[in-house]
Amino acid sequence: MFIGRVVRFYLEGFRSMTLGRTLWAIILLKLFIMFAVLKAFFFPAYLQGDEATKETTVATELTDRAAEQ
């Protein structure tokens, strides 16, 4: 019963928004840009291939970074 009232409260609040819908659209667009577009360009996929290749890559990165410190 309580959860239903909370859901109904938020649904009615979102329906009556005017400026809020625009702000939520901007927030969702920014999140899409951050996670989809930037990930594709700035974070290359190092872990490709089979399990042995992945294990070797991770082990090499960890030991190289530990040796730098």
C-alpha positions in Angstrom: 0.0 0.0 0.0 2.8 2.4 0.9 4.8 1.6 -2.2 1.8 2.2 -4.4 1.3 5.7 -2.9 4.9 6.6 -3.4 4.8 5.4 -7.0 1.6 7.4 -7.6 3.2 10.5 -6.0 6.1 10.4 -8.3 4.0 9.7 -11.4 1.7 12.6 -10.7 4.7 14.8 -10.1 6.4 13.9 -13.4 3.1 14.4 -15.3 2.7 18.0 -13.9 6.2 19.0 -14.7 6.9 21.7 -17.4 10.5 22.9 -17.0 11.4 19.6 -15.3 10.9 17.6 -18.4 13.4 19.7 -20.3 15.9 19.4 -17.5 15.5 15.6 -17.4 16.0 15.5 -21.2 19.2 17.5 -20.8 20.4 15.2 -18.0 19.7 12.1 -20.0 21.4 13.5 -23.0 24.5 14.3 -21.0 24.6 10.9 -19.5 24.4 9.3 -22.9 27.3 11.5 -24.1 29.4 10.6 -21.1 28.9 6.9 -21.1 28.4 6.0 -24.8 30.3 8.5 -26.8 33.3 9.2 -24.6 33.7 5.5 -23.8 34.0 4.7 -27.5 36.7 7.3 -28.1 38.7 7.5 -24.9 38.6 4.0 -23.4 40.0 1.4 -25.9 39.0 -2.2 -25.4 42.2 -3.9 -24.1 40.4 -7.0 -23.0 39.6 -8.8 -26.2 40.2 -12.4 -27.1 40.1 -15.6 -25.1 40.4 -16.0 -21.3 44.2 -16.6 -21.4 44.9 -13.4 -23.3 42.7 -11.4 -20.9 44.5 -13.0 -17.9 47.9 -12.2 -19.3 46.9 -8.6 -20.1 45.6 -7.9 -16.6 48.6 -9.6 -14.9 51.0 -7.5 -17.1 49.2 -4.3 -16.3 49.1 -4.9 -12.6 52.8 -5.9 -12.3 53.9 -3.0 -14.5 51.9 -0.5 -12.4 53.2 -2.0 -9.2 56.8 -1.7 -10.4 56.3 2.0 -11.2 55.5 2.8 -7.6 
